């Protein structure tokens, strides 16, 4: 079994920065890719950033240039650095991992951008 544990998030003013981290643990044979999704009430989850085991990254148009995803393969941990935050970045952020051929999700972290 594989578990994803998130940390970080919180409340920040517009223009501020926050970071999230997600550590994968358990019986990990191969970690193919990890990603961060964002969900607001009434909407489906939106993928905002993804990183592969080859360190290839991609971002949604809404966060490109402001967010940065990175991964420490030795620690099976993915990070999301969020800069220049806007009120529309508010939501619950979920970590996703494609591990051992299966889909796994973190518990979700609230990010609120408000003055």
Backbone as CSV, one residue per row, in Angstrom:
resi,resn,N_x,N_y,N_z,CA_x,CA_y,CA_z,C_x,C_y,C_z
1,UNK,0.844,-1.188,0.000,0.000,0.000,0.000,0.880,1.239,0.000
2,UNK,0.372,2.305,-0.595,1.100,3.563,-0.705,0.271,4.668,-0.067
3,UNK,0.916,5.555,0.651,0.254,6.700,1.256,0.939,7.988,0.799
4,UNK,0.125,9.020,0.611,0.640,10.350,0.298,0.240,11.275,1.435
5,UNK,1.222,11.908,2.042,0.973,12.804,3.166,1.374,14.222,2.797
6,UNK,0.412,15.136,2.837,0.652,16.523,2.474,0.942,17.363,3.707
7,UNK,1.656,18.443,3.482,1.859,19.449,4.512,2.003,20.800,3.841
8,UNK,1.749,21.843,4.624,1.829,23.198,4.093,0.446,23.785,3.881
9,UNK,0.385,24.834,3.100,-0.869,25.526,2.875,-1.142,26.532,3.972
10,UNK,-2.346,27.104,3.948,-2.729,28.075,4.959,-3.341,29.314,4.341
11,UNK,-3.237,30.418,5.074,-3.822,31.690,4.666,-2.711,32.663,4.306
12,UNK,-2.869,33.340,3.185,-1.869,34.306,2.743,-2.574,35.462,2.050
13,UNK,-1.965,36.623,2.084,-2.525,37.782,1.399,-2.213,37.723,-0.096
14,UNK,-3.011,38.361,-0.903,-2.713,38.405,-2.347,-1.304,38.934,-2.596
15,UNK,-0.619,38.274,-3.516,0.765,38.620,-3.806,1.773,37.851,-2.991
16,UNK,1.310,37.139,-1.992,2.207,36.381,-1.126,2.580,35.024,-1.702
17,UNK,3.306,34.263,-0.876,3.792,32.948,-1.300,3.451,31.897,-0.252
18,UNK,3.274,30.697,-0.732,3.078,29.532,0.130,3.734,28.339,-0.541
19,UNK,4.015,27.330,0.261,4.542,26.104,-0.322,3.798,24.902,0.221
20,UNK,3.732,23.876,-0.584,3.127,22.602,-0.219,4.155,21.499,-0.440
21,UNK,4.056,20.464,0.359,4.888,19.291,0.130,4.031,18.044,0.278
22,UNK,4.471,16.984,-0.367,3.734,15.722,-0.352,4.738,14.584,-0.381
23,UNK,4.722,13.784,0.664,5.661,12.669,0.768,4.938,11.347,0.534
24,UNK,5.475,10.567,-0.377,4.928,9.239,-0.639,5.672,8.220,0.208
25,UNK,4.925,7.285,0.809,5.538,6.262,1.640,4.834,4.933,1.400
26,UNK,5.465,3.868,1.884,4.891,2.542,1.712,5.729,1.714,0.749
27,UNK,5.080,0.766,0.108,5.765,-0.155,-0.807,5.879,0.473,-2.196
28,UNK,6.867,1.341,-2.350,7.053,2.048,-3.610,8.089,1.331,-4.453
29,UNK,7.636,0.809,-5.580,8.561,0.174,-6.506,8.946,1.150,-7.603
30,UNK,7.954,1.888,-8.086,8.260,2.865,-9.118,7.279,4.013,-9.024
31,UNK,7.817,5.242,-9.007,7.028,6.451,-8.963,7.103,7.081,-10.352
32,UNK,6.004,7.035,-11.081,6.019,7.493,-12.468,5.897,9.005,-12.569
33,UNK,4.915,9.559,-11.890,4.748,11.001,-11.910,3.940,11.418,-10.702
34,UNK,4.089,12.701,-10.360,3.310,13.285,-9.272,2.764,14.621,-9.747
35,UNK,1.683,15.030,-9.142,1.030,16.251,-9.593,0.290,16.907,-8.438
36,UNK,-0.072,18.142,-8.657,-0.930,18.887,-7.727,-2.207,19.281,-8.457
37,UNK,-3.332,19.020,-7.787,-4.641,19.403,-8.288,-5.251,20.414,-7.331
38,UNK,-6.141,21.226,-7.867,-6.835,22.216,-7.054,-8.343,22.031,-7.265
39,UNK,-9.064,22.141,-6.160,-10.517,22.010,-6.240,-11.192,23.117,-5.441
40,UNK,-12.179,23.754,-6.068,-13.005,24.731,-5.374,-14.421,24.169,-5.323
41,UNK,-15.207,24.571,-4.322,-16.567,24.028,-4.194,-17.374,24.199,-5.478
42,UNK,-18.018,23.094,-5.876,-18.858,23.126,-7.062,-18.135,22.832,-8.352
43,UNK,-16.812,22.724,-8.283,-16.024,22.455,-9.491,-15.276,21.134,-9.359
44,UNK,-14.900,20.576,-10.493,-14.083,19.368,-10.473,-12.625,19.742,-10.200
45,UNK,-11.837,18.763,-9.869,-10.414,19.012,-9.604,-9.719,19.420,-10.891
46,UNK,-8.888,20.432,-10.769,-8.116,20.949,-11.891,-6.641,20.658,-11.642
47,UNK,-5.977,20.060,-12.603,-4.549,19.834,-12.434,-3.813,21.142,-12.687
48,UNK,-2.993,21.546,-11.714,-2.266,22.806,-11.862,-0.793,22.582,-12.206
49,UNK,-0.224,21.442,-11.789,1.178,21.184,-12.089,1.448,19.691,-12.027
50,UNK,2.378,19.226,-12.866,2.744,17.817,-12.898,4.239,17.705,-13.138
51,UNK,4.825,16.654,-12.564,6.243,16.377,-12.778,6.413,14.872,-12.943
52,UNK,7.235,14.502,-13.909,7.468,13.084,-14.157,8.755,12.626,-13.482
53,UNK,8.980,11.332,-13.520,10.206,10.784,-12.941,11.437,11.274,-13.684
54,UNK,11.249,11.749,-14.932,12.356,12.315,-15.702,12.480,13.815,-15.480
55,UNK,11.731,14.331,-14.492,11.757,15.749,-14.137,11.188,16.659,-15.207
56,UNK,10.334,16.132,-16.050,9.612,16.979,-16.998,8.412,17.566,-16.278
57,UNK,8.170,18.836,-16.483,7.094,19.524,-15.778,6.117,20.164,-16.760
58,UNK,4.915,20.379,-16.266,3.910,21.100,-17.042,2.978,21.792,-16.068
59,UNK,2.419,22.908,-16.527,1.571,23.721,-15.667,0.299,24.123,-16.403
60,UNK,-0.738,24.383,-15.625,-1.935,24.961,-16.228,-1.638,26.416,-16.580
61,UNK,-2.380,26.939,-17.528,-2.174,28.324,-17.944,-2.387,29.287,-16.780
62,UNK,-3.259,28.921,-15.867,-3.603,29.833,-14.775,-2.475,30.024,-13.773
63,UNK,-1.518,29.100,-13.725,-0.446,29.214,-12.723,0.943,29.281,-13.338
64,UNK,1.041,29.074,-14.643,2.364,29.054,-15.280,3.078,30.381,-15.036
65,UNK,4.326,30.288,-14.636,5.119,31.467,-14.341,5.036,31.916,-12.895
66,UNK,4.076,31.378,-12.146,3.920,31.746,-10.729,4.174,30.573,-9.796
67,UNK,3.836,29.377,-10.234,4.018,28.171,-9.419,5.197,27.371,-9.967
68,UNK,5.839,26.631,-9.071,6.940,25.757,-9.477,6.818,24.427,-8.758
69,UNK,6.810,23.349,-9.532,6.761,22.005,-8.953,8.154,21.395,-9.033
70,UNK,8.516,20.667,-7.990,9.812,19.995,-7.979,9.669,18.689,-7.210
71,UNK,10.639,17.822,-7.393,10.563,16.518,-6.733,11.940,16.094,-6.238
72,UNK,11.967,15.571,-5.035,13.164,14.949,-4.479,12.945,13.446,-4.570
73,UNK,13.541,12.841,-5.580,13.298,11.418,-5.826,13.824,10.544,-4.693
74,UNK,14.889,10.966,-4.057,15.457,10.178,-2.959,14.493,10.103,-1.781
75,UNK,13.681,11.153,-1.632,12.720,11.203,-0.521,11.290,10.896,-0.978
76,UNK,11.109,10.639,-2.276,9.760,10.416,-2.824,8.811,11.535,-2.410
77,UNK,9.301,12.758,-2.526,8.549,13.921,-2.082,8.441,14.935,-3.219
78,UNK,7.243,15.473,-3.375,7.013,16.505,-4.374,6.648,17.802,-3.659
79,UNK,7.075,18.909,-4.242,6.852,20.224,-3.652,6.124,21.112,-4.670
80,UNK,5.381,22.069,-4.129,4.761,23.091,-4.974,5.030,24.443,-4.328
81,UNK,5.833,25.236,-4.986,6.088,26.593,-4.528,5.134,27.520,-5.266
82,UNK,4.335,28.251,-4.511,3.312,29.123,-5.086,3.653,30.575,-4.768
83,UNK,3.909,31.341,-5.809,4.256,32.753,-5.664,3.202,33.637,-6.318
84,UNK,3.236,34.897,-5.971,2.301,35.874,-6.556,0.864,35.352,-6.498
85,UNK,0.490,34.877,-5.332,-0.821,34.242,-5.185,-1.955,35.242,-5.370
86,UNK,-3.033,34.733,-5.946,-4.220,35.531,-6.235,-5.424,34.935,-5.504
87,UNK,-6.453,35.720,-5.258,-7.650,35.164,-4.606,-8.217,33.952,-5.362
88,UNK,-8.097,33.931,-6.673,-8.635,32.791,-7.435,-7.796,31.525,-7.299
89,UNK,-6.664,31.615,-6.617,-5.880,30.413,-6.310,-6.418,29.685,-5.083
90,UNK,-7.375,30.286,-4.416,-7.968,29.673,-3.230,-8.619,28.343,-3.580
91,UNK,-8.404,27.359,-2.731,-9.007,26.057,-2.933,-8.325,25.007,-2.091
92,UNK,-8.772,23.775,-2.252,-8.121,22.653,-1.609,-7.176,22.027,-2.633
93,UNK,-5.930,21.904,-2.234,-4.908,21.355,-3.121,-4.645,19.899,-2.749
94,UNK,-4.728,19.046,-3.753,-4.526,17.614,-3.560,-3.266,17.168,-4.288
95,UNK,-2.494,16.385,-3.603,-1.338,15.742,-4.207,-1.797,14.448,-4.873
96,UNK,-1.258,14.178,-6.037,-1.565,12.942,-6.773,-0.252,12.255,-7.134
97,UNK,-0.287,10.925,-7.046,0.883,10.164,-7.464,0.481,8.941,-8.271
98,UNK,1.163,8.725,-9.371,1.035,7.479,-10.138,2.198,6.605,-9.682
99,UNK,1.880,5.670,-8.782,2.905,4.881,-8.109,2.607,3.404,-8.311
100,UNK,3.604,2.677,-8.772,3.438,1.230,-8.987,2.277,0.937,-9.935
101,UNK,1.954,1.883,-10.800,0.857,1.691,-11.743,-0.501,2.032,-11.182
102,UNK,-0.573,2.498,-9.941,-1.849,2.853,-9.334,-1.958,4.339,-9.024
103,UNK,-3.201,4.805,-8.868,-3.461,6.217,-8.572,-3.629,6.398,-7.076
104,UNK,-2.927,7.392,-6.540,-3.005,7.675,-5.112,-3.184,9.176,-4.911
105,UNK,-3.906,9.519,-3.836,-4.195,10.915,-3.536,-3.829,11.247,-2.101
106,UNK,-3.401,12.482,-1.901,-3.194,12.991,-0.558,-4.514,13.425,0.051
107,UNK,-4.443,13.884,1.305,-5.658,14.199,2.055,-6.222,15.568,1.717
108,UNK,-5.454,16.406,1.032,-5.914,17.737,0.687,-5.416,18.776,1.671
109,UNK,-5.038,19.938,1.133,-4.552,21.047,1.959,-5.264,22.324,1.527
110,UNK,-5.804,23.034,2.497,-6.527,24.269,2.185,-5.533,25.406,1.953
111,UNK,-5.725,26.105,0.856,-4.972,27.324,0.560,-5.997,28.438,0.383
112,UNK,-5.853,29.477,1.184,-6.765,30.611,1.105,-5.963,31.877,0.852
113,UNK,-6.330,32.572,-0.209,-5.659,33.820,-0.564,-6.673,34.942,-0.377
114,UNK,-6.440,35.740,0.644,-7.413,36.766,0.997,-6.750,37.867,1.800
115,UNK,-7.240,39.072,1.621,-6.732,40.187,2.417,-7.611,40.395,3.646
